[in-house]
Amino acid sequence: VQLVESGGGLVQPGGSLRLSCTASGFTFEAYDMSWVRQAPGKEREWVSTIGKSGETYVKSSVKGRFAISRDNDKNTLYLQMNSLKPEDTALYYCTSVVNGAYKRGQGTQVTVSS
C-alpha cells in the first residue's frame, strides 16, 4: 500500500489549493479515504472523509471551504481547499484503513501566510 500526497505549498490568506493523493497497492475504489492534518505543536486532527460510495463528511471548521472528492479511475483522492486561513497551516495526510491496517502517506505541507 502506498499513498503519495502532493499539491501543498505557500498561499496567502483567502487563497486556494488542491491537494492530491495517489494510491497504489490496494483496490482504491473499495475503501473509504480521509484527509487528516497536523499543525506544529498540535495533535493530528481529522479533516474530511469520502466513503467508497461517494458520501462525504467534513470537519465543521472547514465546511463550506474544503471539498473532498475521488477519481476511482485514477486511484486519486483530492481535497479542494478554498478561502484558506492561517489556522489551516499544517501537514496534510491522506489516510485509509486497508485490510484492518491504518495507512497514511508522507504528507504535504500547506502554509497559509501573508
C-alpha positions in Angstrom: 0.0 0.0 0.0 1.3 3.4 -0.9 -0.3 6.8 -0.6 1.5 9.8 -2.1 0.3 13.3 -1.4 1.1 16.4 -3.5 -0.2 19.9 -4.1 0.7 21.7 -0.9 2.5 25.0 -0.8 2.6 28.5 0.5 -0.6 30.5 -0.1 -1.9 33.8 1.1 -5.0 34.0 3.3 -8.1 33.7 1.1 -6.3 31.7 -1.5 -6.9 28.1 -2.7 -5.0 24.9 -3.1 -5.9 21.4 -4.4 -4.3 18.5 -2.7 -4.0 15.2 -4.4 -3.2 11.7 -3.1 -2.3 8.9 -5.5 -2.9 5.4 -4.1 -1.4 2.1 -5.2 -1.2 -1.4 -3.9 -4.8 -1.9 -3.0 -8.3 -1.7 -4.6 -8.8 2.1 -4.1 -12.4 2.1 -5.0 -13.3 -0.3 -2.3 -12.1 1.8 0.6 -13.1 4.9 2.5 -10.5 7.6 2.2 -9.7 10.5 4.5 -7.6 13.6 4.9 -6.1 14.5 8.3 -3.8 17.3 9.3 -1.3 18.1 11.9 -0.1 21.6 12.8 3.1 22.3 14.7 2.7 21.6 18.4 -0.8 20.3 17.9 -2.4 16.9 17.7 -3.4 15.3 14.4 -7.0 16.1 13.5 -9.4 14.6 11.1 -10.4 16.9 8.2 -12.7 15.0 5.8 -13.7 11.6 4.7 -15.2 10.2 1.5 -16.8 6.8 1.5 -16.4 4.2 -1.2 -19.9 5.0 -2.3 -19.0 8.7 -2.5 -20.7 10.0 0.6 -18.7 12.8 2.2 -18.1 14.1 5.7 -16.2 17.3 6.6 -14.9 18.9 9.8 -17.2 21.7 10.8 -14.5 24.3 10.9 -13.7 23.8 7.2 -17.2 23.1 6.0 -18.1 25.3 3.0 -14.4 25.9 2.3 -13.0 22.4 1.7 -14.3 19.7 -0.5 -13.2 16.1 -0.7 -13.5 14.1 -3.9 -12.1 11.0 -5.5 -11.4 9.6 -9.0 -11.5 5.9 -8.8 -10.3 5.5 -12.4 -7.1 7.4 -11.5 -6.8 5.9 -8.0 -6.6 9.5 -6.7 -8.1 11.4 -3.8 -8.5 15.1 -3.8 -9.0 17.9 -1.3 -10.0 21.3 -2.7 -9.3 24.0 -0.2 -10.7 27.5 -0.7 -10.7 30.6 1.5 -7.7 29.4 3.3 -6.9 30.8 6.7 -3.7 30.9 8.7 -5.1 28.3 11.1 -5.3 25.8 8.1 -1.5 25.7 8.1 -0.5 22.1 8.7 1.0 19.0 7.3 -1.9 17.2 5.4 -2.0 13.5 5.2 -4.1 11.1 3.1 -5.2 8.1 5.1 -7.2 4.9 4.9 -7.7 1.7 6.8 -6.8 -1.1 4.4 -7.4 -4.7 5.5 -7.5 -3.5 9.1 -4.3 -1.6 9.0 -4.1 2.2 9.2 -2.2 3.7 6.3 -1.1 7.2 5.6 1.3 9.0 3.2 4.2 11.1 4.0 2.2 14.3 3.9 2.2 17.6 2.0 2.8 20.9 3.7 0.2 23.7 3.5 1.3 27.1 4.8 -1.2 30.0 4.8 0.6 33.3 5.4 0.8 36.8 4.0 
